[in-house]
Amino acid sequence: MGRNKSINFKTYEEAGEWFDTHDMTDYEGQLKEVEFHFDLRKNRNWFELEQKIGRTIRELAKKQNISSRKLVNELLKEKLENLGHF
């Protein structure tokens, strides 16, 4: 594969989008075992989506060349404004 490249992500979403478009078997020679811990409960802005909704959001965001997070925020903001709550 050539030279080793460090893969770093700033957000969970960024990591998810990268893994959606890359095959980890291309990087097997660079992988090493690590341990890490995180607690999603600390961030209270996480919401579980139905699988079909999540897939649709990712597809639409990709077509618009924006992040899924940005698309979700735009859609929710628009809906809240229409309801007079924003």
C-alpha positions in Angstrom: 0.0 0.0 0.0 2.9 2.4 0.2 3.8 4.6 3.1 2.0 4.5 6.4 -0.7 7.1 6.9 -2.1 8.2 10.2 -5.9 8.2 10.3 -7.3 10.7 12.8 -10.9 11.9 13.2 -12.3 15.0 15.0 -15.8 13.6 15.4 -17.6 10.3 15.6 -19.5 11.3 12.5 -16.3 12.0 10.6 -15.0 8.5 11.5 -18.3 6.9 10.5 -18.3 8.6 7.1 -14.7 7.5 6.5 -15.5 3.9 7.4 -18.6 4.0 5.1 -16.3 4.7 2.1 -13.1 2.7 3.0 -12.2 -1.0 3.3 -10.2 -1.8 6.4 -8.6 -4.8 4.7 -6.6 -2.2 2.8 -5.0 -1.2 6.1 -4.5 -4.5 7.8 -0.7 -4.2 7.8 -1.0 -0.9 9.7 -3.4 -2.0 12.4 -2.4 -2.5 16.0 -4.5 -3.5 19.0 -5.5 -0.6 21.2 -7.7 -0.1 24.2 -10.0 2.8 24.6 -13.1 3.8 26.6 -15.8 6.4 26.0 -19.2 7.2 27.5 -21.8 8.4 25.1 -24.0 9.3 28.0 -21.8 12.3 28.7 -23.0 14.0 25.5 -26.8 14.4 25.9 -27.3 15.5 22.3 -27.2 11.9 20.9 -30.5 10.5 19.7 -31.1 7.0 18.3 -32.5 7.0 14.8 -34.5 4.3 13.0 -32.1 2.4 10.7 -33.9 3.6 7.5 -33.9 7.2 8.6 -30.1 7.1 9.4 -29.4 5.5 6.0 -31.5 8.1 4.2 -29.8 11.0 6.1 -26.3 9.6 5.1 -27.3 9.2 1.5 -28.9 12.7 1.3 -25.9 14.3 3.1 -23.5 12.6 0.7 -25.4 13.9 -2.3 -25.4 17.4 -0.9 -21.7 17.1 0.0 -22.4 18.0 3.6 -22.0 16.1 6.9 -24.9 14.0 8.2 -24.8 16.1 11.4 -25.2 19.3 9.5 -28.2 17.9 7.5 -29.9 16.6 10.6 -29.5 20.0 12.3 -30.8 21.9 9.2 -33.8 19.6 8.9 -34.7 19.8 12.6 -34.2 23.5 12.8 -36.5 24.0 9.8 -39.1 21.8 11.4 -38.9 23.6 14.7 -39.1 27.0 13.0 -42.2 25.8 11.2 -43.7 24.8 14.5 -42.8 28.2 16.0 -40.4 26.7 18.6 -37.1 28.1 17.4 
